[in-house]
Amino acid sequence: MSTIQGSTELGPATAKRQVYSPLEAYWYAFQEWRKREKLRTELCRLTDFELEDIGITRGEIDYIASNRSISPDPLRWMSDIATRS
């Protein structure tokens, strides 16, 4: 059996970075906005029949695109709304 002695120090390359600049926050927000706009565009391109198949109406597109944390499953989405009331 061998014993390893000594200490291993983590260098700066493996240390977690603590600095979070405002520019990074703006970039992250911009990326999230682009994802919402892409989702909104994709949903708007669907026909009314296709939207009906996934359980949403054209009037709900803006809500769904702005609340991306909701489930893409319409049945779960509707149950989430019912439990919040």
Buried (B, 14 or more C-beta within 10 A) or exposed (E): EEEEEEEEEEEEEEEEEEEEEEEEEEEEEEEEEEEBEEBBEEBEEBEEEEBEEEEBEEEBBEEBBEEEEBEEEBEEBBEBEEEEE
